Amino acid sequence: MSIEYRQKIDEHLRKEFGSSVKWNIRSFDSGSIAITIQAPSFVAVLDGAPEGEWGVSVDPDESEAFTGHHDVVESFSEAIDIIHATLNQR
């Protein structure tokens, strides 16, 4: 993952969730990216690739650790939308 792409993700997350939310971004040699977002009221996990699909889960149960994501979408922005939609349903 390029430094520019990582900065883009950081900026997007800061804009969407503010500075009080923490996140961890890991990149892999394959080009895949794993993001964990931690807030007082939720945890979200995103896995994807810059030009590929993104899996997203909000507050995944520990027993679901290796069963795949709750939702799979076409873009990082859509994954963020899923997080907001899930939180708005609470």
N, C-alpha and C positions, 0 to 999 in steps of 0.2 A: 504494500500500500504506500503510495507516495505521501510525502509530508503534506502536500497541498490537499490531497483527499482527506487525510486525517483532520487537518484544520477545518475543512468544510464540514465534516461530521461534528467536530467539537462546536463550531459556530451554530450549526443547526440545532444541536441538543441544548445549548445554552439559550438560544432563542425560544425554543419550545418549552423548556422545563425550568429555566432560571438557574441561578448560581448555587442555590441551596441543595440541588440534586447532584448526586455524585454518579459518575459513570466510568467504566473501564473499557477500553477499546484494545482488542488483541487482533493482530493480523498474522496470517499464516503464509508460508511459501506458495501455497496453492492459489493465493489471491483472496481466499475467504476471510471474512471479518466476523468477529464475535464481540458483541457489545452487551454489557450488563449495566442497567440503569437502576440505581438505588435511591429511593426517596423514603421519607418517614411513613408514607401511606401505601407504597407499592414497590415491587421489584419487577422489572421487565428484562427479558432476554431476547436479543435479536441476533440472528446469524444469517449472513448473506455474502454477496459479492457486488462490487461496484456496478457491474453490468448484468447482474443476474437477479434471481428471486431472493426474497428475504423471508425468513421464518421469524415469527414473533409470538411470544407468550408473556402474559401479564400474571404475576403471582403464581408461577407454576408450582404444582405440588411436588414435593420431593420424590414421591413414588412415580412421577412421570418423567424423571430425569433423562431417560434415553428413549422416549417414545415419540419424539418429534414435537414440533411446535403446534400450538393451538390454531394458528393461521399462517398461511403462506401467501405472499403478495408479490407483485411485480417490481416494486421499487422501495427504496429506503423511506421515501416520503410517505408512501402508503403504510409502511410498517409503523411509523410514528402516528399516523391517523388512527390505526387500530388501537394503539395504546390510549390515545385520547378518548376514543369511542368507548373502550372498555371502562375507563375511569369515570366517564360521564354516566354510565349505566348504574353506577353504585349509588 
